[in-house]
């Protein structure tokens, strides 16, 4: 049974070379994109997990109401005094 499937698959590969190359290329690019997305997601989920008290880490964000921009820049008011 497996030999029959393999024979049919090889015949189709050699019979329709252009379509086979396009399909193989698409599958490879989709798998690469999925791998990159999963690596990015795993990296984001592990952000600051190496700290002992990782549940107590906060990120200070600001929003400029005039321009509407947001960011993670810490304002000078929040710096500890020297």
Legacy VTK file of the C-alpha trace (Angstrom):
# vtk DataFile Version 3.0
C-alpha trace
ASCII
DATASET POLYDATA
POINTS 82 float
0.000 0.000 0.000
2.758 2.442 0.962
4.695 1.493 -2.169
1.659 2.347 -4.292
1.340 5.790 -2.637
5.030 6.451 -3.157
4.834 5.454 -6.828
1.860 7.734 -7.476
3.507 10.620 -5.646
6.753 10.295 -7.612
4.855 10.095 -10.911
2.993 13.298 -10.103
6.206 15.031 -9.048
7.922 14.221 -12.334
4.828 14.796 -14.465
3.984 18.245 -13.087
7.381 19.686 -12.197
6.404 23.371 -12.048
3.375 22.843 -9.832
5.362 20.519 -7.561
8.160 23.066 -7.154
5.664 25.812 -6.304
3.880 23.607 -3.751
7.132 22.526 -2.110
8.319 26.144 -1.970
5.071 27.287 -0.406
5.179 24.543 2.213
8.781 25.415 3.102
8.011 29.128 3.444
4.936 28.429 5.571
6.926 26.179 7.878
9.650 28.812 8.244
7.084 31.505 9.031
5.419 29.259 11.615
8.800 28.521 13.198
9.697 32.228 13.381
6.302 33.081 14.886
6.584 30.359 17.495
10.135 31.428 18.403
8.969 35.037 18.808
6.001 34.015 20.969
8.164 31.798 23.180
10.675 34.613 23.615
7.951 37.066 24.610
6.424 34.630 27.085
9.781 34.105 28.792
10.447 37.830 29.273
11.961 38.459 32.740
11.213 34.922 33.939
14.780 34.495 35.215
14.217 36.858 38.155
13.405 35.355 41.556
10.367 37.638 42.012
9.185 37.795 38.417
5.561 38.370 39.464
6.487 41.712 41.004
8.089 43.254 37.892
6.118 46.112 36.358
6.609 48.164 33.242
5.987 51.903 33.386
4.277 53.242 30.280
3.364 56.782 29.369
0.859 58.261 26.966
1.132 61.741 25.505
-2.442 63.022 25.291
-1.542 65.816 22.878
0.102 63.659 20.219
-1.451 60.332 21.165
1.870 58.515 21.215
2.692 55.844 23.764
5.979 54.512 24.984
7.992 52.827 27.657
10.297 55.746 28.351
10.583 56.451 32.052
9.894 60.092 32.912
12.504 61.949 34.965
10.064 62.284 37.868
10.227 58.520 38.482
14.031 58.349 38.697
15.380 57.765 42.203
17.097 60.819 43.715
20.866 60.809 43.642
LINES 1 83
82 0 1 2 3 4 5 6 7 8 9 10 11 12 13 14 15 16 17 18 19 20 21 22 23 24 25 26 27 28 29 30 31 32 33 34 35 36 37 38 39 40 41 42 43 44 45 46 47 48 49 50 51 52 53 54 55 56 57 58 59 60 61 62 63 64 65 66 67 68 69 70 71 72 73 74 75 76 77 78 79 80 81
